[in-house]
């Protein structure tokens, strides 16, 4: 009969290896997005990233496969960070209040992650096109909007329709205002608040007296 101790030790070792892998991957993505923001897309060479991160180019190629693979990993990481911003908003008992509260959090995410934002929405890396799988995963990162909108429909606040339809309209309104703000055409977030609120109002159930 064999002892279970070696299996336990092996499991602990594998967990440690995984933690080290995840930590290095996160550091490489941070280095890459900071280079993109400060020095532009030409700075995203495997050698430059390896030098900045203190590792070998072999490690980067093993993790991401290619420069295109690195760009896609950055794209997905950006949406994952946005998801965490939205998920950090305290849940409200009233779903409509919760929906309104998600708007400022999305704008804050865009402001806090300019490097990721430029890659996700402004084609910061010329020629990069995320795969269909990446686009699907990216949109899924914002599914909290769909869930909260579905709750609003069930509660009778919003008209019965596909939650994704309302979520995409709200997303489009938010992105338009944020793009203008980033381009220096808007001075503050008041227009963002106005257009996102107006979009939600378009789908509110009209109460009859």
Rosetta constraint file for C-alpha pairs under 8 A:
AtomPair CA 4 CA 8 HARMONIC 6.39 0.50
AtomPair CA 5 CA 9 HARMONIC 6.21 0.50
AtomPair CA 6 CA 10 HARMONIC 5.98 0.50
AtomPair CA 7 CA 11 HARMONIC 6.03 0.50
AtomPair CA 8 CA 12 HARMONIC 6.23 0.50
AtomPair CA 9 CA 13 HARMONIC 6.14 0.50
AtomPair CA 10 CA 14 HARMONIC 6.14 0.50
AtomPair CA 11 CA 15 HARMONIC 6.15 0.50
AtomPair CA 12 CA 16 HARMONIC 6.18 0.50
AtomPair CA 13 CA 17 HARMONIC 6.18 0.50
AtomPair CA 14 CA 18 HARMONIC 6.09 0.50
AtomPair CA 15 CA 19 HARMONIC 6.16 0.50
AtomPair CA 16 CA 20 HARMONIC 6.22 0.50
AtomPair CA 17 CA 21 HARMONIC 6.12 0.50
AtomPair CA 18 CA 22 HARMONIC 6.12 0.50
AtomPair CA 19 CA 23 HARMONIC 6.09 0.50
AtomPair CA 20 CA 24 HARMONIC 6.13 0.50
AtomPair CA 21 CA 25 HARMONIC 6.07 0.50
AtomPair CA 22 CA 26 HARMONIC 6.10 0.50
AtomPair CA 23 CA 27 HARMONIC 6.23 0.50
AtomPair CA 24 CA 28 HARMONIC 6.15 0.50
AtomPair CA 25 CA 29 HARMONIC 6.28 0.50
AtomPair CA 25 CA 63 HARMONIC 7.54 0.50
AtomPair CA 26 CA 30 HARMONIC 6.20 0.50
AtomPair CA 27 CA 31 HARMONIC 6.13 0.50
AtomPair CA 27 CA 53 HARMONIC 7.00 0.50
AtomPair CA 28 CA 32 HARMONIC 6.08 0.50
AtomPair CA 28 CA 49 HARMONIC 7.13 0.50
AtomPair CA 28 CA 50 HARMONIC 7.92 0.50
AtomPair CA 28 CA 53 HARMONIC 6.21 0.50
AtomPair CA 28 CA 60 HARMONIC 7.91 0.50
AtomPair CA 29 CA 33 HARMONIC 6.09 0.50
AtomPair CA 29 CA 73 HARMONIC 7.83 0.50
AtomPair CA 29 CA 74 HARMONIC 6.33 0.50
AtomPair CA 30 CA 34 HARMONIC 6.06 0.50
AtomPair CA 31 CA 35 HARMONIC 6.19 0.50
AtomPair CA 31 CA 49 HARMONIC 6.55 0.50
AtomPair CA 31 CA 52 HARMONIC 6.83 0.50
AtomPair CA 31 CA 53 HARMONIC 6.52 0.50
AtomPair CA 32 CA 36 HARMONIC 6.18 0.50
AtomPair CA 32 CA 44 HARMONIC 6.44 0.50
AtomPair CA 32 CA 49 HARMONIC 6.17 0.50
AtomPair CA 33 CA 37 HARMONIC 6.17 0.50
AtomPair CA 33 CA 74 HARMONIC 7.24 0.50
AtomPair CA 33 CA 115 HARMONIC 5.56 0.50
AtomPair CA 33 CA 116 HARMONIC 6.54 0.50
AtomPair CA 34 CA 38 HARMONIC 6.07 0.50
AtomPair CA 34 CA 115 HARMONIC 6.60 0.50
AtomPair CA 35 CA 39 HARMONIC 5.40 0.50
AtomPair CA 35 CA 40 HARMONIC 6.66 0.50
AtomPair CA 35 CA 41 HARMONIC 7.86 0.50
AtomPair CA 35 CA 43 HARMONIC 6.17 0.50
AtomPair CA 35 CA 44 HARMONIC 6.88 0.50
AtomPair CA 36 CA 40 HARMONIC 4.51 0.50
AtomPair CA 36 CA 41 HARMONIC 5.32 0.50
AtomPair CA 36 CA 42 HARMONIC 7.99 0.50
AtomPair CA 36 CA 43 HARMONIC 6.59 0.50
AtomPair CA 36 CA 44 HARMONIC 6.72 0.50
AtomPair CA 36 CA 115 HARMONIC 6.57 0.50
AtomPair CA 36 CA 124 HARMONIC 7.86 0.50
AtomPair CA 37 CA 114 HARMONIC 7.37 0.50
AtomPair CA 37 CA 115 HARMONIC 4.93 0.50
AtomPair CA 39 CA 43 HARMONIC 5.91 0.50
AtomPair CA 40 CA 44 HARMONIC 7.80 0.50
AtomPair CA 40 CA 124 HARMONIC 7.75 0.50
AtomPair CA 41 CA 124 HARMONIC 6.79 0.50
AtomPair CA 41 CA 125 HARMONIC 5.44 0.50
AtomPair CA 41 CA 126 HARMONIC 7.67 0.50
AtomPair CA 43 CA 48 HARMONIC 6.83 0.50
AtomPair CA 44 CA 48 HARMONIC 6.77 0.50
AtomPair CA 44 CA 49 HARMONIC 6.60 0.50
AtomPair CA 44 CA 67 HARMONIC 7.76 0.50
AtomPair CA 45 CA 49 HARMONIC 6.24 0.50
AtomPair CA 45 CA 67 HARMONIC 7.46 0.50
AtomPair CA 46 CA 50 HARMONIC 5.99 0.50
AtomPair CA 46 CA 57 HARMONIC 5.82 0.50
AtomPair CA 46 CA 60 HARMONIC 6.91 0.50
AtomPair CA 46 CA 61 HARMONIC 7.83 0.50
AtomPair CA 46 CA 67 HARMONIC 7.26 0.50
AtomPair CA 47 CA 51 HARMONIC 6.12 0.50
AtomPair CA 47 CA 56 HARMONIC 7.89 0.50
AtomPair CA 47 CA 57 HARMONIC 5.86 0.50
AtomPair CA 48 CA 52 HARMONIC 6.23 0.50
AtomPair CA 49 CA 53 HARMONIC 6.02 0.50
AtomPair CA 50 CA 54 HARMONIC 5.75 0.50
AtomPair CA 50 CA 55 HARMONIC 5.04 0.50
AtomPair CA 50 CA 56 HARMONIC 5.49 0.50
AtomPair CA 50 CA 57 HARMONIC 5.47 0.50
AtomPair CA 50 CA 60 HARMONIC 7.23 0.50
AtomPair CA 51 CA 55 HARMONIC 6.53 0.50
AtomPair CA 51 CA 56 HARMONIC 7.59 0.50
AtomPair CA 55 CA 59 HARMONIC 6.93 0.50
AtomPair CA 56 CA 60 HARMONIC 7.06 0.50
AtomPair CA 57 CA 61 HARMONIC 6.27 0.50
AtomPair CA 58 CA 62 HARMONIC 6.01 0.50
AtomPair CA 59 CA 63 HARMONIC 6.24 0.50
AtomPair CA 60 CA 64 HARMONIC 5.97 0.50
AtomPair CA 60 CA 65 HARMONIC 7.36 0.50
AtomPair CA 61 CA 65 HARMONIC 4.52 0.50
AtomPair CA 61 CA 66 HARMONIC 5.88 0.50
AtomPair CA 64 CA 69 HARMONIC 5.01 0.50
AtomPair CA 64 CA 70 HARMONIC 5.21 0.50
AtomPair CA 64 CA 73 HARMONIC 7.44 0.50
AtomPair CA 65 CA 69 HARMONIC 5.72 0.50
AtomPair CA 65 CA 70 HARMONIC 7.43 0.50
AtomPair CA 66 CA 70 HARMONIC 6.27 0.50
AtomPair CA 67 CA 71 HARMONIC 6.20 0.50
AtomPair CA 68 CA 72 HARMONIC 6.25 0.50
AtomPair CA 68 CA 128 HARMONIC 6.98 0.50
AtomPair CA 69 CA 73 HARMONIC 6.18 0.50
AtomPair CA 70 CA 74 HARMONIC 6.22 0.50
AtomPair CA 71 CA 75 HARMONIC 6.18 0.50
AtomPair CA 71 CA 125 HARMONIC 7.82 0.50
AtomPair CA 71 CA 128 HARMONIC 7.23 0.50
AtomPair CA 72 CA 76 HARMONIC 6.24 0.50
AtomPair CA 72 CA 130 HARMONIC 5.99 0.50
AtomPair CA 72 CA 131 HARMONIC 7.91 0.50
AtomPair CA 72 CA 134 HARMONIC 7.19 0.50
AtomPair CA 73 CA 77 HARMONIC 6.01 0.50
AtomPair CA 74 CA 78 HARMONIC 6.13 0.50
AtomPair CA 74 CA 116 HARMONIC 7.08 0.50
AtomPair CA 74 CA 119 HARMONIC 7.78 0.50
AtomPair CA 75 CA 79 HARMONIC 6.73 0.50
AtomPair CA 75 CA 116 HARMONIC 6.95 0.50
AtomPair CA 75 CA 119 HARMONIC 6.42 0.50
AtomPair CA 75 CA 120 HARMONIC 5.65 0.50
AtomPair CA 75 CA 130 HARMONIC 7.62 0.50
AtomPair CA 75 CA 134 HARMONIC 7.97 0.50
AtomPair CA 75 CA 138 HARMONIC 8.00 0.50
AtomPair CA 76 CA 80 HARMONIC 6.19 0.50
AtomPair CA 76 CA 134 HARMONIC 6.71 0.50
AtomPair CA 76 CA 137 HARMONIC 7.40 0.50
AtomPair CA 76 CA 138 HARMONIC 6.07 0.50
AtomPair CA 77 CA 81 HARMONIC 6.18 0.50
AtomPair CA 77 CA 116 HARMONIC 7.93 0.50
AtomPair CA 78 CA 82 HARMONIC 6.34 0.50
AtomPair CA 78 CA 113 HARMONIC 7.77 0.50
AtomPair CA 78 CA 116 HARMONIC 5.07 0.50
AtomPair CA 78 CA 117 HARMONIC 7.02 0.50
AtomPair CA 78 CA 120 HARMONIC 6.97 0.50
AtomPair CA 79 CA 83 HARMONIC 6.12 0.50
AtomPair CA 79 CA 120 HARMONIC 7.81 0.50
AtomPair CA 79 CA 138 HARMONIC 5.62 0.50
AtomPair CA 79 CA 141 HARMONIC 6.06 0.50
AtomPair CA 79 CA 142 HARMONIC 7.82 0.50
AtomPair CA 80 CA 84 HARMONIC 6.37 0.50
AtomPair CA 80 CA 138 HARMONIC 7.68 0.50
AtomPair CA 80 CA 141 HARMONIC 6.13 0.50
AtomPair CA 81 CA 85 HARMONIC 6.40 0.50
AtomPair CA 81 CA 109 HARMONIC 7.78 0.50
AtomPair CA 82 CA 86 HARMONIC 6.38 0.50
AtomPair CA 82 CA 106 HARMONIC 7.04 0.50
AtomPair CA 82 CA 109 HARMONIC 5.75 0.50
AtomPair CA 82 CA 110 HARMONIC 7.75 0.50
AtomPair CA 82 CA 141 HARMONIC 7.65 0.50
AtomPair CA 82 CA 142 HARMONIC 7.82 0.50
AtomPair CA 83 CA 87 HARMONIC 6.03 0.50
AtomPair CA 83 CA 141 HARMONIC 5.37 0.50
AtomPair CA 83 CA 142 HARMONIC 5.99 0.50
AtomPair CA 83 CA 144 HARMONIC 8.00 0.50
AtomPair CA 84 CA 88 HARMONIC 6.03 0.50
AtomPair CA 85 CA 89 HARMONIC 7.09 0.50
AtomPair CA 85 CA 105 HARMONIC 6.29 0.50
AtomPair CA 85 CA 106 HARMONIC 7.07 0.50
AtomPair CA 85 CA 109 HARMONIC 6.16 0.50
AtomPair CA 86 CA 102 HARMONIC 6.21 0.50
AtomPair CA 86 CA 105 HARMONIC 5.91 0.50
AtomPair CA 86 CA 106 HARMONIC 6.48 0.50
AtomPair CA 86 CA 144 HARMONIC 7.50 0.50
AtomPair CA 87 CA 144 HARMONIC 7.44 0.50
AtomPair CA 89 CA 101 HARMONIC 7.31 0.50
AtomPair CA 89 CA 102 HARMONIC 6.77 0.50
AtomPair CA 89 CA 105 HARMONIC 7.13 0.50
AtomPair CA 91 CA 98 HARMONIC 6.25 0.50
AtomPair CA 92 CA 97 HARMONIC 6.38 0.50
AtomPair CA 92 CA 98 HARMONIC 5.01 0.50
AtomPair CA 93 CA 97 HARMONIC 7.90 0.50
AtomPair CA 93 CA 98 HARMONIC 7.59 0.50
AtomPair CA 94 CA 98 HARMONIC 6.36 0.50
AtomPair CA 95 CA 99 HARMONIC 6.14 0.50
AtomPair CA 95 CA 148 HARMONIC 6.19 0.50
AtomPair CA 95 CA 149 HARMONIC 7.66 0.50
AtomPair CA 95 CA 151 HARMONIC 6.09 0.50
AtomPair CA 95 CA 152 HARMONIC 5.46 0.50
AtomPair CA 95 CA 155 HARMONIC 7.83 0.50
AtomPair CA 96 CA 100 HARMONIC 6.32 0.50
AtomPair CA 96 CA 148 HARMONIC 7.89 0.50
AtomPair CA 96 CA 149 HARMONIC 7.91 0.50
AtomPair CA 96 CA 152 HARMONIC 5.82 0.50
AtomPair CA 96 CA 157 HARMONIC 7.12 0.50
AtomPair CA 97 CA 101 HARMONIC 6.22 0.50
AtomPair CA 98 CA 102 HARMONIC 6.45 0.50
AtomPair CA 98 CA 148 HARMONIC 7.29 0.50
AtomPair CA 99 CA 103 HARMONIC 7.19 0.50
AtomPair CA 99 CA 145 HARMONIC 7.36 0.50
AtomPair CA 99 CA 148 HARMONIC 6.22 0.50
AtomPair CA 99 CA 149 HARMONIC 7.00 0.50
AtomPair CA 100 CA 104 HARMONIC 8.00 0.50
AtomPair CA 100 CA 197 HARMONIC 7.49 0.50
AtomPair CA 101 CA 105 HARMONIC 7.09 0.50
AtomPair CA 102 CA 106 HARMONIC 6.34 0.50
AtomPair CA 102 CA 145 HARMONIC 8.00 0.50
AtomPair CA 103 CA 107 HARMONIC 6.59 0.50
AtomPair CA 103 CA 174 HARMONIC 7.92 0.50
AtomPair CA 103 CA 193 HARMONIC 7.58 0.50
AtomPair CA 103 CA 196 HARMONIC 7.22 0.50
AtomPair CA 104 CA 108 HARMONIC 6.13 0.50
AtomPair CA 104 CA 193 HARMONIC 7.78 0.50
AtomPair CA 105 CA 109 HARMONIC 6.19 0.50
AtomPair CA 106 CA 110 HARMONIC 6.43 0.50
AtomPair CA 107 CA 111 HARMONIC 6.33 0.50
AtomPair CA 107 CA 174 HARMONIC 7.78 0.50
AtomPair CA 107 CA 178 HARMONIC 7.21 0.50
AtomPair CA 108 CA 112 HARMONIC 5.98 0.50
AtomPair CA 109 CA 113 HARMONIC 6.08 0.50
AtomPair CA 110 CA 114 HARMONIC 6.26 0.50
AtomPair CA 110 CA 117 HARMONIC 6.02 0.50
AtomPair CA 110 CA 178 HARMONIC 7.88 0.50
AtomPair CA 113 CA 117 HARMONIC 5.99 0.50
AtomPair CA 114 CA 118 HARMONIC 6.09 0.50
AtomPair CA 115 CA 119 HARMONIC 6.58 0.50
AtomPair CA 116 CA 120 HARMONIC 6.04 0.50
AtomPair CA 117 CA 121 HARMONIC 5.88 0.50
AtomPair CA 117 CA 122 HARMONIC 7.23 0.50
AtomPair CA 118 CA 122 HARMONIC 4.69 0.50
AtomPair CA 118 CA 123 HARMONIC 6.48 0.50
AtomPair CA 118 CA 124 HARMONIC 5.34 0.50
AtomPair CA 119 CA 123 HARMONIC 5.36 0.50
AtomPair CA 119 CA 124 HARMONIC 4.72 0.50
AtomPair CA 119 CA 125 HARMONIC 6.53 0.50
AtomPair CA 120 CA 124 HARMONIC 7.93 0.50
AtomPair CA 123 CA 127 HARMONIC 7.97 0.50
AtomPair CA 123 CA 128 HARMONIC 7.25 0.50
AtomPair CA 130 CA 134 HARMONIC 5.78 0.50
AtomPair CA 130 CA 135 HARMONIC 6.36 0.50
AtomPair CA 131 CA 135 HARMONIC 6.27 0.50
AtomPair CA 132 CA 136 HARMONIC 6.14 0.50
AtomPair CA 133 CA 137 HARMONIC 6.23 0.50
AtomPair CA 134 CA 138 HARMONIC 5.95 0.50
AtomPair CA 135 CA 139 HARMONIC 6.20 0.50
AtomPair CA 136 CA 140 HARMONIC 6.18 0.50
AtomPair CA 137 CA 141 HARMONIC 6.36 0.50
AtomPair CA 138 CA 142 HARMONIC 7.31 0.50
AtomPair CA 139 CA 143 HARMONIC 6.95 0.50
AtomPair CA 142 CA 146 HARMONIC 7.61 0.50
AtomPair CA 143 CA 147 HARMONIC 6.32 0.50
AtomPair CA 144 CA 148 HARMONIC 6.15 0.50
AtomPair CA 145 CA 149 HARMONIC 5.98 0.50
AtomPair CA 145 CA 167 HARMONIC 5.96 0.50
AtomPair CA 146 CA 150 HARMONIC 6.00 0.50
AtomPair CA 146 CA 163 HARMONIC 5.23 0.50
AtomPair CA 146 CA 164 HARMONIC 5.64 0.50
AtomPair CA 146 CA 167 HARMONIC 5.93 0.50
AtomPair CA 147 CA 151 HARMONIC 6.32 0.50
AtomPair CA 147 CA 163 HARMONIC 7.58 0.50
AtomPair CA 148 CA 152 HARMONIC 6.28 0.50
AtomPair CA 149 CA 153 HARMONIC 6.23 0.50
AtomPair CA 149 CA 158 HARMONIC 7.73 0.50
AtomPair CA 149 CA 163 HARMONIC 5.70 0.50
AtomPair CA 149 CA 166 HARMONIC 7.49 0.50
AtomPair CA 149 CA 167 HARMONIC 7.24 0.50
AtomPair CA 150 CA 154 HARMONIC 6.21 0.50
AtomPair CA 150 CA 163 HARMONIC 5.51 0.50
AtomPair CA 151 CA 155 HARMONIC 6.10 0.50
AtomPair CA 152 CA 156 HARMONIC 6.29 0.50
AtomPair CA 152 CA 157 HARMONIC 5.26 0.50
AtomPair CA 152 CA 158 HARMONIC 5.76 0.50
AtomPair CA 153 CA 157 HARMONIC 5.67 0.50
AtomPair CA 153 CA 158 HARMONIC 4.65 0.50
AtomPair CA 153 CA 159 HARMONIC 6.16 0.50
AtomPair CA 153 CA 160 HARMONIC 5.88 0.50
AtomPair CA 153 CA 161 HARMONIC 7.93 0.50
AtomPair CA 156 CA 205 HARMONIC 7.05 0.50
AtomPair CA 157 CA 204 HARMONIC 5.75 0.50
AtomPair CA 157 CA 205 HARMONIC 5.67 0.50
AtomPair CA 158 CA 203 HARMONIC 5.40 0.50
AtomPair CA 158 CA 204 HARMONIC 4.44 0.50
AtomPair CA 158 CA 205 HARMONIC 5.15 0.50
AtomPair CA 159 CA 203 HARMONIC 5.66 0.50
AtomPair CA 159 CA 204 HARMONIC 6.04 0.50
AtomPair CA 159 CA 205 HARMONIC 5.27 0.50
AtomPair CA 161 CA 165 HARMONIC 7.32 0.50
AtomPair CA 161 CA 166 HARMONIC 7.96 0.50
AtomPair CA 162 CA 166 HARMONIC 7.17 0.50
AtomPair CA 163 CA 167 HARMONIC 6.14 0.50
AtomPair CA 164 CA 168 HARMONIC 5.91 0.50
AtomPair CA 165 CA 169 HARMONIC 6.37 0.50
AtomPair CA 166 CA 170 HARMONIC 6.15 0.50
AtomPair CA 166 CA 200 HARMONIC 7.80 0.50
AtomPair CA 166 CA 203 HARMONIC 7.51 0.50
AtomPair CA 167 CA 171 HARMONIC 6.00 0.50
AtomPair CA 168 CA 172 HARMONIC 6.03 0.50
AtomPair CA 169 CA 173 HARMONIC 6.26 0.50
AtomPair CA 169 CA 199 HARMONIC 7.02 0.50
AtomPair CA 170 CA 174 HARMONIC 6.17 0.50
AtomPair CA 170 CA 196 HARMONIC 6.03 0.50
AtomPair CA 170 CA 199 HARMONIC 5.95 0.50
AtomPair CA 170 CA 200 HARMONIC 7.05 0.50
AtomPair CA 171 CA 175 HARMONIC 6.08 0.50
AtomPair CA 172 CA 176 HARMONIC 6.16 0.50
AtomPair CA 173 CA 177 HARMONIC 6.49 0.50
AtomPair CA 173 CA 192 HARMONIC 7.87 0.50
AtomPair CA 173 CA 195 HARMONIC 6.06 0.50
AtomPair CA 173 CA 196 HARMONIC 5.91 0.50
AtomPair CA 173 CA 199 HARMONIC 7.17 0.50
AtomPair CA 174 CA 178 HARMONIC 6.16 0.50
AtomPair CA 174 CA 192 HARMONIC 6.22 0.50
AtomPair CA 174 CA 195 HARMONIC 7.19 0.50
AtomPair CA 174 CA 196 HARMONIC 5.99 0.50
AtomPair CA 175 CA 179 HARMONIC 5.97 0.50
AtomPair CA 176 CA 180 HARMONIC 6.40 0.50
AtomPair CA 177 CA 181 HARMONIC 6.13 0.50
AtomPair CA 177 CA 191 HARMONIC 6.63 0.50
AtomPair CA 177 CA 192 HARMONIC 5.12 0.50
AtomPair CA 177 CA 195 HARMONIC 7.54 0.50
AtomPair CA 178 CA 182 HARMONIC 6.05 0.50
AtomPair CA 178 CA 192 HARMONIC 6.86 0.50
AtomPair CA 179 CA 183 HARMONIC 6.12 0.50
AtomPair CA 180 CA 184 HARMONIC 6.40 0.50
AtomPair CA 180 CA 185 HARMONIC 5.20 0.50
AtomPair CA 180 CA 186 HARMONIC 5.95 0.50
AtomPair CA 181 CA 185 HARMONIC 5.56 0.50
AtomPair CA 181 CA 186 HARMONIC 4.55 0.50
AtomPair CA 181 CA 187 HARMONIC 6.57 0.50
AtomPair CA 181 CA 188 HARMONIC 7.06 0.50
AtomPair CA 181 CA 189 HARMONIC 7.75 0.50
AtomPair CA 182 CA 186 HARMONIC 7.87 0.50
AtomPair CA 186 CA 191 HARMONIC 7.58 0.50
AtomPair CA 189 CA 193 HARMONIC 6.26 0.50
AtomPair CA 190 CA 194 HARMONIC 6.14 0.50
AtomPair CA 191 CA 195 HARMONIC 6.10 0.50
AtomPair CA 192 CA 196 HARMONIC 6.13 0.50
AtomPair CA 193 CA 197 HARMONIC 5.92 0.50
AtomPair CA 194 CA 198 HARMONIC 5.99 0.50
AtomPair CA 195 CA 199 HARMONIC 6.10 0.50
AtomPair CA 196 CA 200 HARMONIC 6.43 0.50
AtomPair CA 197 CA 201 HARMONIC 6.20 0.50
AtomPair CA 198 CA 202 HARMONIC 6.28 0.50
AtomPair CA 199 CA 203 HARMONIC 7.14 0.50
AtomPair CA 200 CA 204 HARMONIC 6.58 0.50
